[in-house]
Structures are given as structure tokens and as C-alpha cells.
Amino acid sequence: MLEKLLEGPKAYYVWLLFLLCLIAGCGLVYLDQLQNGLSVTGLSRDVSWGLYISQFTYFVGVAASAVMLVLPTYFHHYKKFKRMIIFGEFMAVAAVVMCALFIVVDLGQPQRMLNVMLHPTPNSVMFYDMLVLIGYLGLNIIIGWVTLEAERHEVAPPKWIKPLIYISILWAFSIHTVTAFLYAGIPGRHYWLTAIMAARFLSSAFCSGPAILLLLMLVVRRFTGFDVGREAVKTLTTIIVYAMCINVFFYLLELFTAFYSGIPGHEEPIRLLFLGHDGHLFWVGYWMWAAVIMAFASLALLIPPQWRTHPCIMPIALIMLVLASWIDKGLGLLVGGFTPNMFEAITPYMPTAKEIAVALGVYAVGALVLSLLWRVALGVKKELNAYTE
């Protein structure tokens, strides 16, 4: 099926060329970071995780969200997702690749990444995070490619693939749970020290990941004519709404626990995120208020059934939902966790232009992987006369 990579309209090749140029340009910035170290970023002694790790956290959730298609399809035999499931699995592959690259660029000396494998430490959560991510990447590559090959030949997938599918469902929950443990296992960071951190991560993943997939499928339909079906879109938006409601509810639980208990360590990070410090509003405060507005606005647009599948309203609502979850789970989570530090001091953090450029390069790599995998999938669908490009 690799020959499908070379088949496509002119716009496909222009898009690939654009991504390659972006990767090359951002790669030069990363070479500067390799030479001069993480001093080119906004990181410091007190804020050791920033934009890179926030994006790693977010895209682990995007990868895990593929289970929202796999679970109904294989456990409940919901056939409407059959046309879309391969795209969800391939999106998970691209997301895990991006997660790995964000870890690489976050390391001042990337070769130290090998220490996790050369000197395994089973008492470290990072060790298990590496294992589950590599395992999930392998599972989705194998499952996606084998099932697509079977679809191409119009035969049933081999029997040995079904156990891997069931394992991948459990694995999807594990990758984001272990990532949440990286945060919740640090006792000195009050904003992260909560028993529902893993639950918050999963609920956020199960609304934002499918929303991104649905938005991308709308783009694919616009440029190729491939349609996953009205019923599939309707069901997936319903799943997104439920997951987003749970996500918002969990955050409200955090607010109640912090402010009703009156524990200063839990109150201060939230106050700083939304109200700033000593009368000065941090830049992230504007983002957090924007996230709150977009979160509730997206729910207001998605909860009414007649608006949920509206061709104009639905994309706008999904974009707001994705942005709200990206802010909350991204830099909001990191800034809130590291500020104030364990000595109650304030160390401001803001990503530098070079830091943003490197992150854009990783995004471009992810988009390239996704474009190539989806090109293969679309080629197979076209070969089977599933659509006309």
C-alpha cells in the first residue's frame, strides 16, 4: 500500500512541500537550542517544564482518544464508525510520534533519553510512561495497517488482530493514566496533587481528541469528498458532549475542594492563574479566562441536538472546545503547577520565540506523518470506490 503515498492531487504535494520547509526551518532553530542549551527557552530552575511538556501531555490525550472509536466498534459492534476508525488509529500514531519528539526537544542532551532503556528504573513513573507509549505506538501501527490491508482485499482481518485490538483499548487508558501519575505523584506541587488528575486527563482526552479528529475529517471531506456519514458524526459529537461535561464538572470539583477547604497551597495556584499576583495578571490569566468562556460556549452550542450537527455551528463549537482544553491542559496546567514554587516564590514563565518555533516544527512532523498515513487510507478507500476524489 506504500504506493498510495505517491498518489494524490496537486494540493497534496504542495501541502507536503510546505510541511517539509517548515520542518527544515524549525529544525535550524532546534540546532541552535542543541548548541546553546535550554537557555534559549523560557525555562528556569524553578520552572523546569514548559511548552514542550505541556504539548507532550496534551497529545498523549489525543493518542488515547482513538479508544472512543475502537470501543464502540469492537465491543458494541457499532458499524457506523467503520469508515472513520482507521483515521482515528493513524491519528493516534502521529500523536505518539509528536509526544516522543516533544520529550526529545525538552531534553538539553537528547542522548540521555537512552538512559531510560539502558538503565531501567522500575520505581520511576517515567519508565512506565516510556513503555506504554512505545507499546501503544506499535499496537496502533500494526492494527491500523493490518486492518486496512484486509479492507483493501475485502476480506476479514486475521483472527490474531482481535486480541491486539482489545489490548489496545486497555492500553489507551493506561497511557494517559500513567502520564497523569507523572504530575499527581509530585507532593510539592499542590495544583497537581489531586486524586482525580488521571480522571481529568481522560475526560479531557475523550472530548478534545475526537473533536480534533472530527474537525480533520471535515477538512478531508472538503478537499477529497470522502464522507464518514451523518450518523457517525452525530454519535461522535454526542460522545464529545458527554466527555466535555464530565471534564468541566471535574474542574469545578477542584475549585470547590481548593476554596471551600481554604488550604492556601491549593488556592494560590488557581488564584494566580485567573487573578494574577499582587494585582498583576500573568499573561496566562487571559488565556485561562478565554478557556472558561470557550468551554461553556462550546457546551451551549453542542448540547442542543439540533445544533450539534449543524454544518456551521458544529465546527465553531468544536474549535472552541479544542482551544479550551488545550489551554487548560497545556500551559495552564504547567504554570499552575510550578507557580508558586515550593518556597512560595513567584518565577514567571513565558515561552520564547525559539521555543515556539521548535514546537511548531514538532507539530509539522506530526502533520506530515498524519498526512502520509491518511493518504494511504484514502487511497485504499478510493480504490474500493468508497468515494470519488
DRENDO-1510 file (C-alpha; in Angstrom, 1 decimal, always signed):
<recs>
REC; n; res; u; v; w
REC; 1; MET; +0.0; +0.0; +0.0 .
REC; 2; LEU; +3.0; +2.3; +0.2 .
REC; 3; GLU; +2.5; +3.3; -3.5 .
REC; 4; LYS; -0.6; +5.2; -2.3 .
REC; 5; LEU; +1.8; +7.8; -0.8 .
REC; 6; LEU; +2.6; +9.0; -4.3 .
REC; 7; GLU; -1.0; +9.3; -5.4 .
REC; 8; GLY; -2.9; +12.5; -4.8 .
REC; 9; PRO; -4.0; +15.8; -6.2 .
REC; 10; LYS; -1.6; +18.8; -6.6 .
REC; 11; ALA; -2.7; +20.3; -3.3 .
REC; 12; TYR; -1.4; +17.2; -1.5 .
REC; 13; TYR; +2.1; +17.7; -2.8 .
REC; 14; VAL; +2.0; +21.4; -2.1 .
REC; 15; TRP; +1.0; +20.6; +1.5 .
REC; 16; LEU; +3.8; +18.1; +1.9 .
REC; 17; LEU; +6.3; +20.6; +0.5 .
REC; 18; PHE; +5.1; +23.3; +2.9 .
REC; 19; LEU; +5.5; +20.9; +5.9 .
REC; 20; LEU; +9.0; +19.9; +4.8 .
REC; 21; CYS; +10.0; +23.5; +4.5 .
REC; 22; LEU; +8.5; +24.3; +8.0 .
REC; 23; ILE; +10.3; +21.3; +9.5 .
REC; 24; ALA; +13.6; +22.4; +7.9 .
REC; 25; GLY; +13.3; +25.9; +9.2 .
REC; 26; CYS; +12.3; +24.9; +12.7 .
REC; 27; GLY; +15.0; +22.3; +12.7 .
REC; 28; LEU; +17.6; +25.0; +12.3 .
REC; 29; VAL; +16.2; +26.7; +15.4 .
REC; 30; TYR; +16.4; +23.3; +17.3 .
REC; 31; LEU; +20.1; +23.1; +16.2 .
REC; 32; ASP; +20.6; +26.4; +17.9 .
REC; 33; GLN; +19.0; +25.0; +21.1 .
REC; 34; LEU; +21.2; +22.0; +20.9 .
REC; 35; GLN; +24.3; +24.2; +20.7 .
REC; 36; ASN; +23.3; +26.8; +23.4 .
REC; 37; GLY; +21.1; +24.6; +25.6 .
REC; 38; LEU; +17.7; +25.3; +27.1 .
REC; 39; SER; +18.8; +28.8; +27.9 .
REC; 40; VAL; +17.1; +29.8; +24.6 .
REC; 41; THR; +13.8; +28.8; +26.1 .
REC; 42; GLY; +11.8; +30.4; +28.9 .
REC; 43; LEU; +12.6; +27.6; +31.3 .
REC; 44; SER; +14.4; +28.1; +34.6 .
REC; 45; ARG; +15.5; +26.4; +37.7 .
REC; 46; ASP; +12.0; +26.9; +39.2 .
REC; 47; VAL; +10.0; +26.2; +36.0 .
REC; 48; SER; +11.7; +23.1; +34.5 .
REC; 49; TRP; +8.7; +22.0; +32.4 .
REC; 50; GLY; +7.1; +24.4; +29.9 .
REC; 51; LEU; +5.7; +24.5; +26.4 .
REC; 52; TYR; +7.3; +21.2; +25.3 .
REC; 53; ILE; +6.0; +19.1; +28.2 .
REC; 54; SER; +2.6; +20.7; +28.0 .
REC; 55; GLN; +2.3; +19.7; +24.4 .
REC; 56; PHE; +3.5; +16.2; +25.3 .
REC; 57; THR; +0.8; +15.9; +27.9 .
REC; 58; TYR; -1.9; +17.2; +25.5 .
REC; 59; PHE; -1.0; +14.8; +22.6 .
REC; 60; VAL; -0.9; +11.8; +24.9 .
REC; 61; GLY; -4.6; +12.5; +25.4 .
REC; 62; VAL; -5.1; +12.9; +21.6 .
REC; 63; ALA; -3.5; +9.5; +21.1 .
REC; 64; ALA; -5.6; +7.9; +23.8 .
REC; 65; SER; -8.8; +9.3; +22.3 .
REC; 66; ALA; -8.7; +6.7; +19.5 .
REC; 67; VAL; -10.4; +4.4; +22.0 .
REC; 68; MET; -13.6; +6.4; +21.6 .
REC; 69; LEU; -13.9; +4.9; +18.2 .
REC; 70; VAL; -12.4; +1.4; +18.9 .
REC; 71; LEU; -14.5; +0.7; +21.9 .
REC; 72; PRO; -18.0; +1.2; +20.3 .
REC; 73; THR; -16.9; -0.5; +17.1 .
REC; 74; TYR; -15.4; -3.7; +18.6 .
REC; 75; PHE; -17.2; -4.0; +21.9 .
REC; 76; HIS; -20.7; -2.8; +20.9 .
REC; 77; HIS; -20.5; -3.6; +17.2 .
REC; 78; TYR; -21.4; -0.1; +16.2 .
REC; 79; LYS; -20.8; -0.3; +12.4 .
REC; 80; LYS; -21.2; +3.5; +11.7 .
REC; 81; PHE; -17.6; +4.1; +12.9 .
REC; 82; LYS; -16.1; +1.6; +10.4 .
REC; 83; ARG; -15.4; +4.3; +7.8 .
REC; 84; MET; -13.6; +6.5; +10.4 .
REC; 85; ILE; -11.8; +4.1; +12.7 .
REC; 86; ILE; -8.7; +3.8; +10.6 .
REC; 87; PHE; -8.2; +7.5; +10.6 .
REC; 88; GLY; -8.5; +7.6; +14.4 .
REC; 89; GLU; -5.9; +4.9; +14.7 .
REC; 90; PHE; -3.5; +6.6; +12.3 .
REC; 91; MET; -4.1; +9.9; +14.2 .
REC; 92; ALA; -3.0; +8.1; +17.4 .
REC; 93; VAL; +0.2; +7.0; +15.6 .
REC; 94; ALA; +1.0; +10.6; +14.6 .
REC; 95; ALA; +0.2; +11.9; +18.1 .
REC; 96; VAL; +2.5; +9.4; +19.8 .
REC; 97; VAL; +5.3; +10.4; +17.4 .
REC; 98; MET; +4.8; +14.0; +18.4 .
REC; 99; CYS; +4.8; +13.0; +22.1 .
REC; 100; ALA; +8.2; +11.3; +21.7 .
REC; 101; LEU; +9.6; +14.4; +19.8 .
REC; 102; PHE; +8.4; +16.8; +22.5 .
REC; 103; ILE; +10.3; +14.7; +25.1 .
REC; 104; VAL; +13.4; +14.8; +22.9 .
REC; 105; VAL; +13.4; +18.6; +22.4 .
REC; 106; ASP; +12.7; +19.1; +26.1 .
REC; 107; LEU; +16.0; +17.3; +27.0 .
REC; 108; GLY; +19.0; +19.5; +27.0 .
REC; 109; GLN; +21.1; +16.5; +25.9 .
REC; 110; PRO; +18.8; +14.2; +23.9 .
REC; 111; GLN; +21.2; +11.2; +24.2 .
REC; 112; ARG; +20.2; +11.0; +27.8 .
REC; 113; MET; +16.9; +9.7; +26.7 .
REC; 114; LEU; +18.6; +6.3; +26.1 .
REC; 115; ASN; +19.2; +6.1; +29.9 .
REC; 116; VAL; +15.6; +5.1; +30.4 .
REC; 117; MET; +16.2; +1.9; +28.4 .
REC; 118; LEU; +19.9; +1.4; +29.2 .
REC; 119; HIS; +19.4; +1.8; +32.9 .
REC; 120; PRO; +15.7; +0.9; +33.6 .
REC; 121; THR; +14.3; +2.0; +36.9 .
REC; 122; PRO; +11.0; +0.2; +37.7 .
REC; 123; ASN; +10.3; +2.5; +40.6 .
REC; 124; SER; +10.1; +5.5; +38.2 .
REC; 125; VAL; +6.8; +6.6; +36.6 .
REC; 126; MET; +8.8; +7.9; +33.6 .
REC; 127; PHE; +10.0; +4.4; +32.9 .
REC; 128; TYR; +6.4; +3.1; +32.7 .
REC; 129; ASP; +5.4; +6.1; +30.6 .
REC; 130; MET; +8.0; +5.2; +28.1 .
REC; 131; LEU; +6.9; +1.6; +28.0 .
REC; 132; VAL; +3.2; +2.3; +27.5 .
REC; 133; LEU; +3.8; +5.0; +24.8 .
REC; 134; ILE; +6.1; +2.7; +22.8 .
REC; 135; GLY; +3.6; -0.2; +23.2 .
REC; 136; TYR; +0.7; +1.9; +22.1 .
REC; 137; LEU; +2.6; +3.2; +19.1 .
REC; 138; GLY; +3.3; -0.4; +18.0 .
REC; 139; LEU; -0.2; -1.6; +18.6 .
REC; 140; ASN; -1.8; +1.2; +16.5 .
REC; 141; ILE; +0.7; +0.8; +13.6 .
REC; 142; ILE; +0.1; -3.0; +13.5 .
REC; 143; ILE; -3.7; -2.8; +14.0 .
REC; 144; GLY; -4.2; +0.1; +11.6 .
REC; 145; TRP; -2.0; -1.3; +8.8 .
REC; 146; VAL; -3.3; -4.9; +9.0 .
REC; 147; THR; -7.0; -4.0; +9.1 .
REC; 148; LEU; -6.5; -1.5; +6.2 .
REC; 149; GLU; -4.8; -4.2; +4.2 .
REC; 150; ALA; -7.6; -6.6; +4.9 .
REC; 151; GLU; -10.1; -3.9; +3.9 .
REC; 152; ARG; -8.2; -3.4; +0.6 .
REC; 153; HIS; -8.5; -7.1; -0.3 .
REC; 154; GLU; -12.1; -7.1; +1.0 .
REC; 155; VAL; -11.5; -9.9; +3.5 .
REC; 156; ALA; -11.9; -10.2; +7.3 .
REC; 157; PRO; -8.8; -9.2; +9.3 .
REC; 158; PRO; -6.8; -12.2; +10.6 .
REC; 159; LYS; -8.0; -13.6; +13.9 .
REC; 160; TRP; -4.8; -12.7; +15.8 .
REC; 161; ILE; -5.5; -9.0; +15.4 .
REC; 162; LYS; -8.7; -9.0; +17.6 .
REC; 163; PRO; -6.8; -9.7; +20.8 .
REC; 164; LEU; -4.4; -6.8; +20.0 .
REC; 165; ILE; -7.5; -4.6; +19.5 .
REC; 166; TYR; -8.8; -5.5; +22.9 .
REC; 167; ILE; -5.3; -4.9; +24.4 .
REC; 168; SER; -5.1; -1.5; +22.7 .
REC; 169; ILE; -8.4; -0.4; +24.4 .
REC; 170; LEU; -6.9; -1.0; +27.8 .
REC; 171; TRP; -3.6; +0.4; +26.7 .
REC; 172; ALA; -5.3; +3.7; +25.7 .
REC; 173; PHE; -6.5; +4.2; +29.2 .
REC; 174; SER; -3.1; +3.3; +30.6 .
REC; 175; ILE; -1.0; +5.8; +28.6 .
REC; 176; HIS; -2.9; +8.8; +29.9 .
REC; 177; THR; -3.3; +7.4; +33.4 .
REC; 178; VAL; +0.5; +6.9; +33.7 .
REC; 179; THR; +1.1; +10.4; +32.3 .
REC; 180; ALA; -1.3; +11.8; +35.0 .
REC; 181; PHE; +0.7; +9.9; +37.6 .
REC; 182; LEU; +3.8; +11.9; +36.5 .
REC; 183; TYR; +2.0; +15.0; +37.8 .
REC; 184; ALA; +0.0; +13.7; +40.7 .
REC; 185; GLY; +3.0; +11.8; +42.1 .
REC; 186; ILE; +4.8; +15.1; +43.0 .
REC; 187; PRO; +3.8; +16.1; +46.5 .
REC; 188; GLY; +5.3; +19.6; +46.4 .
REC; 189; ARG; +3.1; +20.8; +43.6 .
REC; 190; HIS; -0.4; +21.5; +45.1 .
REC; 191; TYR; -2.1; +22.2; +41.8 .
REC; 192; TRP; -1.3; +18.6; +40.6 .
REC; 193; LEU; -1.7; +16.9; +43.9 .
REC; 194; THR; -5.2; +15.6; +43.4 .
REC; 195; ALA; -6.7; +12.1; +43.2 .
REC; 196; ILE; -8.8; +12.9; +40.2 .
REC; 197; MET; -5.8; +14.0; +38.0 .
REC; 198; ALA; -6.0; +10.9; +35.9 .
REC; 199; ALA; -9.8; +11.2; +35.6 .
REC; 200; ARG; -9.4; +14.8; +34.5 .
REC; 201; PHE; -6.8; +13.8; +31.9 .
REC; 202; LEU; -9.0; +11.1; +30.5 .
REC; 203; SER; -12.2; +13.2; +30.3 .
REC; 204; SER; -10.3; +15.9; +28.6 .
REC; 205; ALA; -8.7; +13.5; +26.1 .
REC; 206; PHE; -12.1; +11.9; +25.3 .
REC; 207; CYS; -13.6; +15.2; +24.3 .
REC; 208; SER; -10.7; +17.0; +22.7 .
REC; 209; GLY; -9.2; +14.1; +20.7 .
REC; 210; PRO; -12.5; +13.1; +19.0 .
REC; 211; ALA; -13.1; +16.8; +18.3 .
REC; 212; ILE; -9.8; +17.2; +16.6 .
REC; 213; LEU; -10.5; +14.0; +14.6 .
REC; 214; LEU; -13.9; +15.3; +13.6 .
REC; 215; LEU; -12.6; +18.7; +12.5 .
REC; 216; LEU; -9.9; +17.0; +10.4 .
REC; 217; MET; -12.5; +14.7; +8.8 .
REC; 218; LEU; -14.5; +17.8; +7.8 .
REC; 219; VAL; -11.4; +19.2; +6.2 .
REC; 220; VAL; -10.8; +15.8; +4.4 .
REC; 221; ARG; -14.4; +15.9; +3.2 .
REC; 222; ARG; -14.0; +19.5; +1.9 .
REC; 223; PHE; -10.9; +18.6; -0.2 .
REC; 224; THR; -11.5; +15.0; -1.2 .
REC; 225; GLY; -15.2; +14.3; -0.9 .
REC; 226; PHE; -14.7; +11.4; +1.5 .
REC; 227; ASP; -17.6; +11.4; +4.0 .
REC; 228; VAL; -17.7; +9.3; +7.1 .
REC; 229; GLY; -21.5; +9.5; +7.3 .
REC; 230; ARG; -24.0; +11.6; +9.1 .
REC; 231; GLU; -24.8; +9.0; +11.8 .
REC; 232; ALA; -21.1; +8.6; +12.7 .
REC; 233; VAL; -20.7; +12.4; +13.1 .
REC; 234; LYS; -23.9; +12.6; +15.2 .
REC; 235; THR; -22.7; +9.8; +17.5 .
REC; 236; LEU; -19.2; +11.1; +17.9 .
REC; 237; THR; -20.4; +14.6; +18.7 .
REC; 238; THR; -22.7; +13.1; +21.4 .
REC; 239; ILE; -19.7; +11.4; +22.9 .
REC; 240; ILE; -17.7; +14.6; +22.8 .
REC; 241; VAL; -20.5; +16.5; +24.6 .
REC; 242; TYR; -20.7; +13.9; +27.4 .
REC; 243; ALA; -16.9; +13.9; +27.9 .
REC; 244; MET; -16.7; +17.7; +27.9 .
REC; 245; CYS; -19.5; +17.9; +30.5 .
REC; 246; ILE; -17.6; +15.5; +32.7 .
REC; 247; ASN; -14.3; +17.4; +32.1 .
REC; 248; VAL; -15.9; +20.7; +33.2 .
REC; 249; PHE; -17.5; +19.0; +36.2 .
REC; 250; PHE; -14.2; +17.6; +37.4 .
REC; 251; TYR; -12.6; +21.1; +37.2 .
REC; 252; LEU; -15.4; +22.5; +39.2 .
REC; 253; LEU; -14.7; +19.8; +41.8 .
REC; 254; GLU; -11.1; +21.1; +42.0 .
REC; 255; LEU; -12.3; +24.6; +42.6 .
REC; 256; PHE; -14.7; +23.6; +45.3 .
REC; 257; THR; -12.1; +21.5; +47.1 .
REC; 258; ALA; -9.5; +24.3; +46.9 .
REC; 259; PHE; -11.6; +27.2; +48.0 .
REC; 260; TYR; -14.1; +25.6; +50.4 .
REC; 261; SER; -11.3; +23.9; +52.3 .
REC; 262; GLY; -9.4; +27.2; +52.4 .
REC; 263; ILE; -6.0; +25.4; +52.1 .
REC; 264; PRO; -3.6; +28.2; +50.8 .
REC; 265; GLY; -1.4; +25.8; +48.8 .
REC; 266; HIS; -4.4; +24.7; +46.7 .
REC; 267; GLU; -5.9; +28.1; +46.5 .
REC; 268; GLU; -2.9; +30.1; +45.4 .
REC; 269; PRO; -2.1; +28.4; +42.0 .
REC; 270; ILE; -5.7; +28.9; +40.9 .
REC; 271; ARG; -5.8; +32.5; +42.1 .
REC; 272; LEU; -2.6; +33.2; +40.2 .
REC; 273; LEU; -3.9; +31.5; +37.0 .
REC; 274; PHE; -7.1; +33.6; +36.9 .
REC; 275; LEU; -6.3; +36.7; +39.0 .
REC; 276; GLY; -2.6; +37.1; +38.8 .
REC; 277; HIS; -0.2; +38.0; +41.7 .
REC; 278; ASP; -0.2; +41.3; +43.7 .
REC; 279; GLY; -2.5; +43.0; +41.3 .
REC; 280; HIS; -0.5; +41.9; +38.2 .
REC; 281; LEU; -2.3; +39.5; +35.9 .
REC; 282; PHE; +0.1; +37.0; +34.3 .
REC; 283; TRP; -0.2; +36.5; +30.6 .
REC; 284; VAL; -1.6; +33.1; +31.1 .
REC; 285; GLY; -4.6; +34.6; +33.1 .
REC; 286; TYR; -6.1; +36.0; +29.9 .
REC; 287; TRP; -5.7; +32.6; +28.3 .
REC; 288; MET; -7.4; +30.9; +31.2 .
REC; 289; TRP; -10.4; +33.2; +31.1 .
REC; 290; ALA; -10.6; +32.7; +27.4 .
REC; 291; ALA; -10.6; +28.9; +28.0 .
REC; 292; VAL; -13.5; +29.2; +30.5 .
REC; 293; ILE; -15.6; +31.3; +28.1 .
REC; 294; MET; -14.9; +28.9; +25.2 .
REC; 295; ALA; -15.6; +25.8; +27.3 .
REC; 296; PHE; -19.0; +27.0; +28.3 .
REC; 297; ALA; -19.8; +28.5; +24.9 .
REC; 298; SER; -18.9; +25.2; +23.2 .
REC; 299; LEU; -21.2; +23.3; +25.5 .
REC; 300; ALA; -24.0; +25.8; +24.9 .
REC; 301; LEU; -23.7; +25.1; +21.2 .
REC; 302; LEU; -23.2; +21.4; +21.3 .
REC; 303; ILE; -25.8; +20.3; +23.9 .
REC; 304; PRO; -28.9; +21.2; +21.9 .
REC; 305; PRO; -29.3; +18.2; +19.5 .
REC; 306; GLN; -30.4; +20.5; +16.6 .
REC; 307; TRP; -27.2; +22.5; +16.8 .
REC; 308; ARG; -24.9; +19.5; +17.4 .
REC; 309; THR; -24.7; +18.5; +13.8 .
REC; 310; HIS; -25.3; +21.9; +12.2 .
REC; 311; PRO; -22.8; +22.4; +9.4 .
REC; 312; CYS; -21.8; +25.9; +10.5 .
REC; 313; ILE; -22.3; +25.7; +14.3 .
REC; 314; MET; -20.6; +22.4; +15.0 .
REC; 315; PRO; -17.2; +23.2; +13.6 .
REC; 316; ILE; -17.1; +26.5; +15.5 .
REC; 317; ALA; -18.1; +24.8; +18.7 .
REC; 318; LEU; -15.5; +22.0; +18.2 .
REC; 319; ILE; -12.8; +24.6; +17.6 .
REC; 320; MET; -13.6; +26.4; +20.8 .
REC; 321; LEU; -13.7; +23.1; +22.7 .
REC; 322; VAL; -10.3; +22.1; +21.4 .
REC; 323; LEU; -8.8; +25.5; +22.3 .
REC; 324; ALA; -10.3; +25.5; +25.8 .
REC; 325; SER; -8.9; +22.0; +26.6 .
REC; 326; TRP; -5.6; +22.9; +25.0 .
REC; 327; ILE; -5.2; +25.9; +27.3 .
REC; 328; ASP; -6.4; +24.2; +30.4 .
REC; 329; LYS; -4.4; +21.0; +29.9 .
REC; 330; GLY; -1.4; +22.7; +28.3 .
REC; 331; LEU; +0.3; +25.8; +29.7 .
REC; 332; GLY; -2.4; +26.4; +32.3 .
REC; 333; LEU; -1.5; +23.0; +33.9 .
REC; 334; LEU; +2.2; +23.7; +33.8 .
REC; 335; VAL; +2.2; +27.3; +35.0 .
REC; 336; GLY; -0.3; +26.5; +37.8 .
REC; 337; GLY; +1.9; +23.5; +38.9 .
REC; 338; PHE; +5.1; +25.4; +39.1 .
REC; 339; THR; +3.9; +28.8; +40.3 .
REC; 340; PRO; +4.2; +29.5; +43.2 .
REC; 341; ASN; +7.2; +27.2; +43.7 .
REC; 342; MET; +7.7; +25.1; +46.8 .
REC; 343; PHE; +9.1; +28.1; +48.7 .
REC; 344; GLU; +6.1; +30.2; +47.8 .
REC; 345; ALA; +8.1; +32.4; +45.4 .
REC; 346; ILE; +6.9; +33.5; +42.0 .
REC; 347; THR; +9.0; +32.8; +39.0 .
REC; 348; PRO; +7.3; +34.0; +35.8 .
REC; 349; TYR; +7.4; +31.8; +32.7 .
REC; 350; MET; +6.7; +32.6; +29.1 .
REC; 351; PRO; +7.7; +30.6; +26.0 .
REC; 352; THR; +10.3; +32.3; +23.9 .
REC; 353; ALA; +10.1; +32.7; +20.1 .
REC; 354; LYS; +12.6; +29.9; +19.6 .
REC; 355; GLU; +10.7; +27.6; +22.0 .
REC; 356; ILE; +7.5; +28.2; +20.0 .
REC; 357; ALA; +9.4; +27.6; +16.7 .
REC; 358; VAL; +10.7; +24.3; +17.9 .
REC; 359; ALA; +7.2; +23.3; +19.0 .
REC; 360; LEU; +5.9; +24.3; +15.5 .
REC; 361; GLY; +8.5; +22.0; +14.0 .
REC; 362; VAL; +7.2; +19.1; +16.0 .
REC; 363; TYR; +3.7; +19.9; +15.0 .
REC; 364; ALA; +4.8; +19.9; +11.4 .
REC; 365; VAL; +6.4; +16.4; +11.8 .
REC; 366; GLY; +3.1; +15.2; +13.3 .
REC; 367; ALA; +1.1; +16.7; +10.4 .
REC; 368; LEU; +3.5; +15.1; +7.9 .
REC; 369; VAL; +3.1; +11.6; +9.5 .
REC; 370; LEU; -0.6; +12.1; +9.7 .
REC; 371; SER; -0.9; +13.3; +6.1 .
REC; 372; LEU; +1.1; +10.3; +4.7 .
REC; 373; LEU; -0.9; +7.7; +6.7 .
REC; 374; TRP; -4.2; +9.3; +5.8 .
REC; 375; ARG; -3.2; +9.5; +2.2 .
REC; 376; VAL; -2.7; +5.7; +2.2 .
REC; 377; ALA; -6.1; +5.2; +3.9 .
REC; 378; LEU; -7.8; +7.5; +1.4 .
REC; 379; GLY; -6.1; +5.7; -1.4 .
REC; 380; VAL; -7.5; +2.4; -0.3 .
REC; 381; LYS; -11.0; +3.9; +0.2 .
REC; 382; LYS; -10.9; +5.3; -3.3 .
REC; 383; GLU; -9.7; +2.0; -4.7 .
REC; 384; LEU; -12.7; +0.4; -3.2 .
REC; 385; ASN; -14.9; +3.1; -4.8 .
REC; 386; ALA; -15.9; +4.4; -1.3 .
REC; 387; TYR; -15.7; +7.9; -2.7 .
REC; 388; THR; -14.6; +9.9; -5.7 .
REC; 389; GLU; -11.8; +12.3; -5.3 .
</recs>
